Amino acid sequence: MMVIDTQVHIWAANTPERPWMEGMEKRAHMPVPLSADLLSKHMAEAGVTHAILVPPSLDGDRNDLCLAAAAEHPDRFAVMGRLLLNKPGASERLKLMKSQPGMLGVRLTFHRDNDRPYLTDGTADWFWPEAERLGVPVMVHAPERLPQIADIARRHPGLRIIVDHMGFARETMDGEAKAGAERMAALATLPNVSVKVSAMPCFSTEPYPFRNLHEPLKRVIGAFGVERCYWGSDFSRLPDSSTYRQAVTMFTEELDFLRGSDLEMVMGKSIARFFGWPAQA
């Protein structure tokens, strides 16, 4: 089975030549940097065939590490790049990103104190029509602002939006997952919105196979259909209760409502069709 991980962060060591953003040292994803080569080894062990690389926030708007990995292994890696919306020249940079080999689109986050206001204070307003005009797909993590994401999708029907992590936040744990799934399912009527059913072990305190998340997953996948649902791990943020392989087998072996061709769609075929990557797909 083709298994495409729709979200993995890779990053380099914190050095004077590549300093992390101020205050990010305590928020590194793992105790050691995760390189593309190391990730490839983990992918082989987990049964993951391809990965979409997302630069972590500790890298600011640097996409070079991920792009280098995609250039070296274009049939294994592609990139959803970071863009700082309030940075001078961001509009021109978006146009450049559109033409960069290996770049599939842009990933934006609106879930921390520094970027949460951008979605509603006007900072991001220029971006949506420009991304729509350029045909740039956007992954968005704005778990507290799903109604605003829905409004953006309605105003820009040509803009293709992928909502990260089923719209869940770190507070959407265990018993809160059912309500979170309902909030996400409310966006399913918008044809230009799809969803990453990603990072699921992060939202359960139960042991593998995280059965308290199976019904919320069924609700979201049922609402959007398998053509608009894309598996992902967020590997570097997985809790101790889940290995990379278990993040895969939670879907491939444990979800009784997802089998056969539907399972193949969620695990890789749907996102491959969305992006037209990898080429052999």
Number of C-alpha atoms within 10 A of each C-alpha: 13 15 24 28 26 27 26 22 22 23 23 15 14 16 8 7 7 11 15 19 12 8 8 14 12 7 10 18 20 12 8 10 16 17 16 23 11 11 17 17 11 16 20 12 11 17 16 22 17 24 26 23 27 25 24 18 18 19 20 15 15 17 21 13 19 25 24 17 20 22 16 12 14 18 17 18 26 27 30 25 28 22 20 18 19 12 11 9 10 15 18 9 13 22 14 10 21 19 10 12 14 25 22 22 22 21 21 21 19 18 18 9 8 8 17 17 14 17 18 12 9 9 14 16 14 12 14 18 16 15 22 17 12 14 14 21 22 22 24 22 23 24 25 14 15 19 15 13 20 20 12 17 20 15 12 17 15 19 23 20 26 22 26 26 26 29 24 28 18 9 11 18 19 16 12 15 23 20 13 20 23 15 18 26 20 15 23 20 11 15 15 19 23 26 28 26 25 24 24 26 27 25 23 22 13 13 12 16 20 20 15 18 22 19 15 21 20 16 16 25 25 14 19 21 17 22 17 22 28 29 27 26 27 23 26 18 15 19 16 9 15 19 17 19 17 18 25 21 16 18 22 19 13 17 18 10 14 18 15 8 11 15 20 17 25 27 27 26 25 21 25 20 14 14 12 13 21 19 10 7 12
